[in-house]
């Protein structure tokens, strides 16, 4: 898997100039929000979530848009839009957490 977190340089480039604003860690649009209906479809209505919990998702996506622009300073800029059409979520079991501890980068 690829870590999509902004590098320090990308974070600075994507931060508004307002002093009180905090630089985002990830690019806009990589966040998924699951409402009650979605949680119910995924069988997660009884799960107690805490901030920082990790889960694995597997998605089927459909390409919803493709564009390519020429820019003066950056050359060619491409964008591919992906619409999630099917999704599964697996919450980490205690065994999964222990296995990750063995292989986790420090």
C-alpha positions in Angstrom: 0.0 0.0 0.0 1.1 3.6 -0.7 1.0 6.2 2.1 -1.0 9.1 0.7 0.0 11.5 3.5 1.3 14.8 2.3 5.1 15.3 2.4 6.1 18.4 4.4 6.6 20.2 1.1 3.1 19.2 -0.2 1.6 20.2 3.1 3.0 23.7 2.9 1.8 24.0 -0.7 -1.7 23.0 0.2 -2.2 25.2 3.3 -4.1 28.4 3.3 -2.2 31.4 4.5 -4.4 32.0 7.5 -2.3 31.6 10.6 -4.9 29.7 12.6 -5.3 27.0 9.9 -3.7 23.6 10.4 -2.0 22.0 7.4 -3.9 19.0 6.1 -2.2 15.6 6.4 -3.8 14.1 3.3 -5.1 15.5 0.0 -8.7 16.6 -0.3 -11.0 13.9 -1.4 -9.2 10.9 0.2 -11.6 10.9 3.2 -14.6 8.6 3.2 -17.6 9.3 5.5 -19.9 6.4 6.3 -23.5 7.4 7.4 -25.9 5.2 9.3 -27.2 3.5 6.2 -23.7 2.7 5.0 -22.7 1.4 8.4 -25.8 -0.8 8.4 -25.0 -2.2 4.9 -21.5 -3.0 6.1 -22.7 -4.7 9.3 -20.9 -2.1 11.5 -23.8 -0.6 13.4 -22.9 -2.4 16.6 -19.2 -1.6 16.4 -17.9 0.9 18.9 -15.4 3.1 17.0 -12.6 5.2 18.6 -10.6 7.9 16.9 -7.3 6.2 15.7 -8.8 2.8 15.2 -7.5 1.1 12.0 -9.6 -0.9 9.6 -9.0 -2.5 6.2 -11.3 -1.5 3.3 -11.5 -3.2 -0.1 -13.3 -1.3 -2.8 -14.4 -1.7 -6.3 -14.3 1.6 -8.1 -15.6 2.8 -11.5 -13.7 5.5 -13.3 -16.1 8.5 -13.2 -13.9 11.1 -15.0 -10.6 11.5 -16.8 -8.9 14.8 -17.6 -5.6 16.1 -18.7 -4.5 19.7 -18.6 -1.4 21.5 -19.8 -0.2 24.1 -17.3 2.4 26.8 -17.9 4.5 25.9 -14.8 3.8 22.3 -14.1 3.6 20.7 -17.5 0.8 18.1 -17.9 -1.5 17.5 -15.0 -3.7 14.4 -15.0 -6.8 13.5 -12.9 -8.7 10.3 -12.7 -12.0 10.4 -10.7 -13.0 7.1 -9.0 -16.5 6.4 -7.8 -16.7 3.6 -5.1 -19.4 1.2 -6.3 -18.8 -1.7 -3.8 -17.0 -1.7 -0.5 -16.1 -4.1 2.3 -14.7 -3.2 5.7 -12.7 -5.4 8.0 -12.1 -4.3 11.6 -8.8 -5.3 13.1 -9.0 -8.3 15.5 -6.5 -8.6 18.3 -4.6 -11.1 16.3 -4.4 -8.7 13.4 -3.1 -5.9 15.7 -0.4 -8.3 17.1 0.7 -9.3 13.6 1.0 -5.7 12.5 3.2 -5.0 15.5 5.6 -7.6 14.2 5.8 -6.1 10.7 5.1 -2.4 11.5 7.8 0.0 10.4 9.3 2.0 13.3 
